[in-house]
Amino acid sequence: MKISKRLLKIASMVPLDIPCADIGSDHGLLVKYLLDNNLVPFCYASDNKKGPFERLKKNLSTYISQNKVEVDLVDGIKNLTNKYKTIIIAGMGGDLIKEILEKEKDKLKNIEYLLLSPHGKEKELREFLTSNQFQIIDENVVYEDHYYEIILFKKSPEIVNYSTKQLEYGPINLIKKDETFINKYQDRIISNTDLLNNHQLNHLRIQEIKETIIKDKNILKELNC
Ligand SMILES: C[S@@+](CC[C@H](N)C(=O)[O-])C[C@H]1O[C@@H](n2cnc3c(N)ncnc32)[C@H](O)[C@@H]1O
């Protein structure tokens, strides 16, 4: 089964040979890919809804019968055991990812890596995790009809301080200056300018959009793009 460019990029960032948990696994295709390619020894795949849960069980049936996957119909990371050192959460809003992790903050003590791909609120998620002893060790932006951010956090012995700019755009993104990352902000400037010019917006929203355009332009200028 072919997996999307986004899931392929996520798979390429998964820490190798470490048991991992895919929360909100839905179709289970990421977990299937990781096991098909022997990238991790065993996995946990969960979802909090019956439809996706049945789907992931079907797609992972071979690995379930080989005891290489534990599946669970549960909210968030409530049932996660300390066998799993990597948590993957992809394809959800950044606020929902933060809520899932914050609700069971104690479980994060046992976690080495968090591989997260939020839809928006990246800054809030970076802020939350870096103030809870995780540092950012890799980042990528993928384009597949939308721009998707993927962030790899690693447990850190001490709190690493990041600037507001790093929290907002991603410290590794700013170093890598990857073409897709640059395109994301060039496109955002264009769509925000269009919003300002062609749509009825309230005063607060206009102010917010203007500030975002200025910030994005400044970042691109700093990066010489
Ligand atoms: C858009 S899908 C993303 C699927 C897959 N992770 C991916 O990136 O392709 C989001 C999935 O998260 C599940 N989900 C939402 N909230 C959840 C929660 N609190 N706990 C577990 N799963 C959740 C949804 O049921 C859905 O199957």
The ligand as an SDF file (V2000), in Angstrom:
LIG
                    3D

 27 29  0  0  0  0  0  0  0  0999 V2000
   -6.7490   13.3440   10.5010 C   0  0  0  0  0  0  0  0  0  0  0  0
   -6.4940   11.8320   11.3330 S   0  0  0  0  0  0  0  0  0  0  0  0
   -4.7440   11.6550   11.1840 C   0  0  0  0  0  0  0  0  0  0  0  0
   -4.3800   10.2170   11.0120 C   0  0  0  0  0  0  0  0  0  0  0  0
   -2.8930    9.9280   10.9580 C   0  0  0  0  0  0  0  0  0  0  0  0
   -2.2530   10.2040   12.2360 N   0  0  0  0  0  0  0  0  0  0  0  0
   -2.2230   10.7300    9.8690 C   0  0  0  0  0  0  0  0  0  0  0  0
   -1.4600   11.6560   10.1770 O   0  0  0  0  0  0  0  0  0  0  0  0
   -2.4720   10.4440    8.6860 O   0  0  0  0  0  0  0  0  0  0  0  0
   -6.6740   12.2060   13.0420 C   0  0  0  0  0  0  0  0  0  0  0  0
   -7.0470   10.9710   13.8530 C   0  0  0  0  0  0  0  0  0  0  0  0
   -6.8890   11.2900   15.2440 O   0  0  0  0  0  0  0  0  0  0  0  0
   -7.9430   10.7010   15.9600 C   0  0  0  0  0  0  0  0  0  0  0  0
   -8.0750   11.4280   17.2430 N   0  0  0  0  0  0  0  0  0  0  0  0
   -8.5820   12.6630   17.4570 C   0  0  0  0  0  0  0  0  0  0  0  0
   -8.5370   12.9720   18.7630 N   0  0  0  0  0  0  0  0  0  0  0  0
   -7.9640   11.9170   19.3980 C   0  0  0  0  0  0  0  0  0  0  0  0
   -7.6510   11.6290   20.7510 C   0  0  0  0  0  0  0  0  0  0  0  0
   -7.9180   12.4930   21.7310 N   0  0  0  0  0  0  0  0  0  0  0  0
   -7.0820   10.4400   21.0500 N   0  0  0  0  0  0  0  0  0  0  0  0
   -6.8120    9.5480   20.0690 C   0  0  0  0  0  0  0  0  0  0  0  0
   -7.0970    9.7560   18.7690 N   0  0  0  0  0  0  0  0  0  0  0  0
   -7.6690   10.9240   18.4350 C   0  0  0  0  0  0  0  0  0  0  0  0
   -9.1340   10.8260   15.0180 C   0  0  0  0  0  0  0  0  0  0  0  0
  -10.1480    9.8970   15.3460 O   0  0  0  0  0  0  0  0  0  0  0  0
   -8.4970   10.5390   13.6590 C   0  0  0  0  0  0  0  0  0  0  0  0
   -8.5500    9.1760   13.3230 O   0  0  0  0  0  0  0  0  0  0  0  0
  1  2  1  0
  2  3  1  0
  2 10  1  0
  3  4  1  0
  4  5  1  0
  5  6  1  0
  5  7  1  0
  7  8  2  0
  7  9  1  0
 10 11  1  0
 11 12  1  0
 11 26  1  0
 12 13  1  0
 13 14  1  0
 13 24  1  0
 14 15  1  0
 14 23  1  0
 15 16  2  0
 16 17  1  0
 17 18  1  0
 17 23  2  0
 18 19  1  0
 18 20  2  0
 20 21  1  0
 21 22  2  0
 22 23  1  0
 24 25  1  0
 24 26  1  0
 26 27  1  0
M  CHG  2   2   1   9  -1
M  END
$$$$
